[in-house]
Amino acid sequence: MADAVVSFVLEQLKTTIFDRASEEVGLLVGVEKEVEKLERNLRLINTVLRDAEEKKRADDLVKEWLDRLKEASYDMGDALDEWRTTLEIEALEAQNAASQKKAPCNFISCFSIRRLYNHRKISLNIKEINQRLDDIVNEKEKYQLQLMSMSNTINHPQQRPETSSFVDVSKLCGRDKEKAEILNYLWVGSGEEETVELIPTISIVGMGGLGKTALAQLICNDDDVKEHFDRVIWVCVSDLFYEKKVARAIIQGLEKLSDTVAYSLESNPLQVLLERISSSIREMKYFLILDDVWDGNKGERWEGLKTTFKFGAPGSRILVTTRDVEVAKMMGSSSSQIISLEKLGNEQCWSIIKHIALEGRDDQNLEKIGREIAEKCKGLPLAAKTLGSLLKSKRSKREWQSILNSEIWKLELAQKDIFAPLLLSYYDLPPPVRRCFVCCVLFPKDHHIFLHILIPQWMAMGYLGSDGNADLESKGEEYFRILVDRSFFQDLEMLNGKIYYCKMHDIVHDFAQYLAENEFAIKEINSDHLTIDGSKNRHLTVMIDEGIPFPTSISGAEKLRALITSTGEGALTYEALRGLFNHCRRLRVLSFGWPDGTDHLCKEIPEEIGKLIHLRFLHLGSNKKLGRLPEALCNLLNLEFLELWCCANLKQLPDSIGKLINLRYLCTVGCSALTQYPKGVQKLTSLRHLTGLIARADRNDAKEFCLADLGNLKHLHLLYLKVVGNSIDMEQARKAQLQDTQWLCIFLAGSIQRADIIAALDPHRSIPHLGFSGHYGFD
């Protein structure tokens, strides 16, 4: 990860200092030399980073050296970002002052003094970090690191058929015998007398990477199984076990609810959910799959859920996947109902590799090497899939031989089953894609990873570069596609022909956590005590149990760059937020609402949020108590992403929202109390994704956003538009100019007819994807 951070800072140096602030550098006395020295030091270090990254697994001293380098690089990145932001704020203030007929003398004097103070503070900060880098540069000679090129270039392999990128490993897993055995249990039971008090439970048990989930999916999608049962319900449990989450997923499967309706259920008490399951399941012959069940010590927390299962009709079945035979017993499986998965043979592993890497064709030059590589899979289907995805991008015998002879196989870490293939694939990625992969550890296991959340987070952390108004979203999609092709993601869900969300295999998640060490972490909190390593925890996801207050120790982690929270009712108080905003001022990513759940935020956000000058990503979605946003939020000049989905009590957007000139994403879908958009939204010319927009059609209002104002938003790619009014001002509507918009969904709130708005906007001429919604906010 150090290589990725250093590369990021070098790019930041170029774009921040030399491109944007060349005229302002002279205002910082002596800082020009410090900046030149900084760039020189980083470029010297960059030449040996590749060798250092490869040696750190076997040399603790090299690892410690890289850790100090990474910390200094992060601090430098924050200092450069503060410098750039300060200059931009000063330029805007000067511009505003100049627009007045005559600025007061005392304003000019105070402005100049504050400007000098800010510049000197930043200059001293850069100098101090440079001194730390001097020591790090001087020490690198100790470790005899070799000069090696470190390229950020993304190499594009020759195009192959698209279907091979989404190989269904369940078709390759070689589990016909186990599948037949499980199906037999489903049809005829276990041979024991069946009663409604004891629903037969079959368990698939085996170590990670053996294909337990793939086998369960194969059973779940079997046509005969679907026809035999009234309902087939799939629930991902994972090691972060929450009764409400599991209960909600069961209800969603039983009643075939939409995601929006299902997620709202978690605001109910657990007992209410259990009673609803009992009612819905009554006299129904169901097949419930509980995937990835962990800790048997939580057996008492399962009892309430298990009690509801007995209300189903005779013939119902439960299928569990787990790594632990004791968990299988806890879930009710007898020894005869436990299916233990064995490792695959070398021939089966080669079959998987060949199917992915060679797309099933014969290649005698590569087969001998491929079979030797298959032996290193240790019988794990996931390892074979990972290596197949890696080899797919390699064309020559020499490249395949290089993978077979890699030093990574000799590392002690490589003895940990699947990690060696993952390491090979990881180190074959360019540094920008590596850091994007490791960042994904912030999503808990088995959670949906939504692309419209993931890519803006990459962008906010600087992992996609800083190309101004360039199409960074497309770059993020490219990086994501590379990770998909290498099998780092799975369970891809499509929407309108594009990937909407995915998941990460729990072993791949473990691997990402290993790479992240303490820099990225997920912490589950069931008491008011939380230990944070303030020097290492830069990115943090916190899962707080119901009834537990927000830990005050988080506010002490002043170097946090990302904080994602999931809390219970009343945890995020006004005072807790004030403490967070006053101390954690380096935050770039801040989320108080999961994209797939409901969170509990206080009614009002403190004005201190305006102190988070580095903030680029702010997720407040699903916070139904939130009534207003502070005007200070509009001081967040760097803000790129603002999610307000389903903030049902939010009545208005800040009047000064037009100051958020870098905002690229804004969503207010489901904000039912919001009746208008302020006129200032027309100044948000960087917007790419705007959903929930409310525009007047009947007039050009001085305070409300109207159709004509769309003409200023020239980069919109996706637009969900609510048109209000009983008539259309055709002259104003034609100013909308939606030529670059690719996706447009229109909701008509007044008496305006569909034909009239089509005539006014003329969307068919230029918009590939056009739709009209009858239920605004949920289609």
Secondary structure, DSSP 8 states (H G I E B T S, - for coil): -HHHHHHHHHHHIIIIIIIISTTTGGGSTTHHHHHHHHHHHHHHHHTTHHHHHHHTTT-HHHHHHHHHHHHHHHHHHHHHHHHHHHHHHHHHHHHHHHHSSS--HHHHHHHHHHHHHHHHHHHHHHHHHHHHHHHHHHHGGGGT-----------------GGGGG--GGGTS--HHHHHHHHHHHHH-SSS--BTTB--EEEEE--TTS-HHHHHHHHHT-HHHHHHSSEEEEEEEESS--HHHHHHHHHHHHHT--HHHHHHGGGS-HHHHHHHHHHHHTT--EEEEEEEE--GGGHHHHHHHHHHHTTS-TT-EEEEEES-HHHHHHTT--GGGEEE-----HHHHHHHHHHHHSTT---HHHHHHHHHHHHTTTT-HHHHHHHHHHHHT--SHHHHHHHHT-GGGGSGGGGSTTHHHHHHHHHTS-HHHHHHHHHGGGS-TT--EEHHHHHHHHHHTTTT---TTS-HHHHHHHHHHHHHHTTS-EEEEEETTEEEEEE--HHHHHHHHHHHTTSEEEEEESSS-----TTT--EEEEEE-TT----GGGGG-TT-SEEEEE--TT-B-HHHHHHHHHH-TT-SEEESS-TTS---B-SB--GGGGG-TT--EEE-TT-TT--B--GGGGG-TT--EEE-TT-TT-----TTGGG-TT--EEE-TT-TT----BGGGGG-TT-SEEEEEEEESS---SSB-BGGGGGG-TT-SEEEEEEESSS--HHHHTT---TT-SEEEEEE-SS--HHHHHHHH-GGGT-SEEEE-SSTTT-
